[in-house]
Amino acid sequence: MPPSGPAPRRAVRDLDQLRAALAGAERAEGWGIAQGLDHNAFGGRPVDRALIEDNRPI
């Protein structure tokens, strides 16, 4: 019998993976629901929304 509950989360290791995760993320009032973001996904750049702005809700 398959396990119940949400699918296991995958580690996000770079900006491309972060953008993909955000594109498919559950949303609540326009906010992407997530947890445990590793700041290393930003590749040493300052954490800034400009790096992922293409995933803003419409």
PyRosetta script that sets phi, psi and omega in degrees:
from pyrosetta import init, pose_from_sequence

init()
pose = pose_from_sequence("MPPSGPAPRRAVRDLDQLRAALAGAERAEGWGIAQGLDHNAFGGRPVDRALIEDNRPI")
pose.set_psi(1, 129.9)
pose.set_omega(1, 179.7)
pose.set_phi(2, -67.6)
pose.set_psi(2, 150.9)
pose.set_omega(2, 178.4)
pose.set_phi(3, -66.5)
pose.set_psi(3, 148.0)
pose.set_omega(3, 177.9)
pose.set_phi(4, -93.5)
pose.set_psi(4, 168.5)
pose.set_omega(4, 179.1)
pose.set_phi(5, 99.9)
pose.set_psi(5, -177.0)
pose.set_omega(5, -176.7)
pose.set_phi(6, -67.2)
pose.set_psi(6, 156.4)
pose.set_omega(6, 177.5)
pose.set_phi(7, -65.2)
pose.set_psi(7, 149.4)
pose.set_omega(7, 178.5)
pose.set_phi(8, -62.2)
pose.set_psi(8, 145.5)
pose.set_omega(8, -179.5)
pose.set_phi(9, -85.5)
pose.set_psi(9, 144.4)
pose.set_omega(9, 178.8)
pose.set_phi(10, -98.0)
pose.set_psi(10, 143.7)
pose.set_omega(10, 177.3)
pose.set_phi(11, -69.1)
pose.set_psi(11, 136.7)
pose.set_omega(11, 177.3)
pose.set_phi(12, -100.7)
pose.set_psi(12, 119.3)
pose.set_omega(12, -173.0)
pose.set_phi(13, -112.3)
pose.set_psi(13, -10.1)
pose.set_omega(13, 178.9)
pose.set_phi(14, -153.8)
pose.set_psi(14, 175.9)
pose.set_omega(14, -175.4)
pose.set_phi(15, -64.8)
pose.set_psi(15, -36.7)
pose.set_omega(15, 178.7)
pose.set_phi(16, -62.4)
pose.set_psi(16, -42.9)
pose.set_omega(16, 177.7)
pose.set_phi(17, -67.1)
pose.set_psi(17, -37.0)
pose.set_omega(17, 178.2)
pose.set_phi(18, -64.5)
pose.set_psi(18, -45.2)
pose.set_omega(18, 178.4)
pose.set_phi(19, -60.7)
pose.set_psi(19, -42.2)
pose.set_omega(19, 179.2)
pose.set_phi(20, -64.3)
pose.set_psi(20, -42.4)
pose.set_omega(20, 179.2)
pose.set_phi(21, -64.0)
pose.set_psi(21, -41.4)
pose.set_omega(21, 179.6)
pose.set_phi(22, -67.5)
pose.set_psi(22, -36.1)
pose.set_omega(22, -179.5)
pose.set_phi(23, -62.1)
pose.set_psi(23, -32.8)
pose.set_omega(23, -179.2)
pose.set_phi(24, -103.1)
pose.set_psi(24, 7.7)
pose.set_omega(24, -175.2)
pose.set_phi(25, -72.8)
pose.set_psi(25, 147.7)
pose.set_omega(25, 171.7)
pose.set_phi(26, -62.7)
pose.set_psi(26, 144.9)
pose.set_omega(26, -178.0)
pose.set_phi(27, -122.1)
pose.set_psi(27, 147.5)
pose.set_omega(27, 174.0)
pose.set_phi(28, -137.6)
pose.set_psi(28, 111.8)
pose.set_omega(28, -179.4)
pose.set_phi(29, 54.3)
pose.set_psi(29, 39.7)
pose.set_omega(29, 176.6)
pose.set_phi(30, 88.5)
pose.set_psi(30, -10.5)
pose.set_omega(30, -179.6)
pose.set_phi(31, -94.2)
pose.set_psi(31, 136.1)
pose.set_omega(31, 173.1)
pose.set_phi(32, -74.7)
pose.set_psi(32, 134.4)
pose.set_omega(32, -179.1)
pose.set_phi(33, -95.0)
pose.set_psi(33, 120.5)
pose.set_omega(33, -178.9)
pose.set_phi(34, -156.1)
pose.set_psi(34, 172.7)
pose.set_omega(34, 176.6)
pose.set_phi(35, -154.1)
pose.set_psi(35, 156.5)
pose.set_omega(35, 172.7)
pose.set_phi(36, 67.9)
pose.set_psi(36, 33.2)
pose.set_omega(36, 178.7)
pose.set_phi(37, -63.4)
pose.set_psi(37, 127.0)
pose.set_omega(37, 176.1)
pose.set_phi(38, -85.6)
pose.set_psi(38, 118.9)
pose.set_omega(38, -178.2)
pose.set_phi(39, -61.4)
pose.set_psi(39, -16.9)
pose.set_omega(39, 177.7)
pose.set_phi(40, -66.3)
pose.set_psi(40, -17.2)
pose.set_omega(40, 176.8)
pose.set_phi(41, -61.6)
pose.set_psi(41, -20.4)
pose.set_omega(41, -179.6)
pose.set_phi(42, -85.2)
pose.set_psi(42, 3.4)
pose.set_omega(42, 173.4)
pose.set_phi(43, 60.1)
pose.set_psi(43, 37.0)
pose.set_omega(43, 178.1)
pose.set_phi(44, 82.9)
pose.set_psi(44, -5.5)
pose.set_omega(44, 176.9)
pose.set_phi(45, -81.8)
pose.set_psi(45, 154.2)
pose.set_omega(45, 175.2)
pose.set_phi(46, -59.2)
pose.set_psi(46, 139.9)
pose.set_omega(46, 177.6)
pose.set_phi(47, -66.7)
pose.set_psi(47, 120.2)
pose.set_omega(47, -175.2)
pose.set_phi(48, -150.4)
pose.set_psi(48, 137.1)
pose.set_omega(48, -178.9)
pose.set_phi(49, -63.5)
pose.set_psi(49, -23.8)
pose.set_omega(49, 179.2)
pose.set_phi(50, -58.8)
pose.set_psi(50, -26.2)
pose.set_omega(50, -179.7)
pose.set_phi(51, -72.6)
pose.set_psi(51, -18.4)
pose.set_omega(51, -176.8)
pose.set_phi(52, -131.4)
pose.set_psi(52, 13.7)
pose.set_omega(52, -174.3)
pose.set_phi(53, -55.6)
pose.set_psi(53, -27.0)
pose.set_omega(53, -178.6)
pose.set_phi(54, -64.9)
pose.set_psi(54, -4.5)
pose.set_omega(54, 178.7)
pose.set_phi(55, -106.9)
pose.set_psi(55, 18.3)
pose.set_omega(55, 176.8)
pose.set_phi(56, -66.8)
pose.set_psi(56, 144.7)
pose.set_omega(56, 176.2)
pose.set_phi(57, -65.9)
pose.set_psi(57, 150.1)
pose.set_omega(57, -179.8)
pose.set_phi(58, -88.3)
pose.dump_pdb("model.pdb")
